[in-house]
Amino acid sequence: MTMTPEQTDAMFKRVFEDHHEGRLVLELLIQRFARNACTVGGIDAILTTYKQAGNREVLDHIVLRINRTNGVQEDANDHDEQGA
């Protein structure tokens, strides 16, 4: 099934913002995966930070799609890869 970017954005909004359990799931994901950079521990800290950034990218993608549906303008640094 092929969806337009607008349809996909609207689906993310319905699932993660409009649906009560979806809001709960998104909040749990944010609590678990939205972490600050690790600054102590040398190379291990760098690797931990990269892992956390990868986890955070998924959350940022979900929030970006919800925000677009709500009319929030994208930051010039944000980008969305089609099919991702």
C-alpha positions in Angstrom: 0.0 0.0 0.0 1.5 3.3 -1.1 0.6 6.3 1.0 1.5 10.0 0.4 3.7 11.7 2.9 0.6 13.7 4.1 -1.3 10.4 4.7 1.6 8.9 6.5 1.9 12.0 8.7 -1.8 11.9 9.5 -1.5 8.2 10.4 1.3 9.0 12.9 -0.8 11.7 14.4 -3.8 9.4 14.8 -1.8 6.6 16.3 0.5 8.6 18.6 -1.5 11.7 19.5 -5.2 11.1 18.9 -5.4 7.6 20.4 -5.1 7.4 24.2 -2.9 4.3 24.2 -0.8 5.7 21.4 0.0 8.8 23.6 0.9 6.5 26.4 3.2 4.4 24.2 4.9 7.5 22.8 5.5 8.8 26.3 7.0 5.4 27.4 9.2 5.4 24.3 10.4 9.0 25.1 11.1 8.1 28.7 13.1 5.0 27.7 15.0 6.3 24.6 15.4 10.1 24.9 18.7 10.4 26.7 21.3 13.1 26.9 24.8 12.6 25.5 27.1 10.6 27.7 30.1 12.8 28.6 32.2 10.6 30.9 34.1 7.5 29.9 36.2 8.1 26.9 35.5 6.0 23.8 32.7 4.1 25.7 30.9 7.4 26.2 31.2 8.1 22.5 29.8 4.7 21.6 27.0 5.1 24.2 26.1 8.6 22.8 26.0 7.2 19.2 23.6 4.4 20.3 21.4 6.9 22.2 21.4 9.2 19.1 20.1 6.3 17.0 17.4 5.6 19.5 16.5 9.3 19.6 16.3 9.5 15.8 13.2 7.2 15.8 11.4 9.4 18.3 12.3 12.5 16.4 10.9 11.0 13.3 7.6 10.2 15.0 7.3 13.7 16.5 8.3 15.3 13.2 5.4 13.6 11.4 2.9 14.5 14.1 4.1 18.1 14.1 3.8 18.4 10.3 0.2 17.3 10.5 -0.4 19.9 13.2 1.1 22.6 10.9 4.4 23.1 12.7 7.0 24.3 10.3 10.1 22.0 9.9 13.4 23.3 11.1 15.9 23.7 8.3 18.1 21.1 9.9 15.3 18.5 9.9 14.8 16.2 7.0 12.6 13.2 6.2 13.8 10.3 4.1 11.0 8.9 1.9 10.2 5.3 2.7 12.0 5.4 6.1 
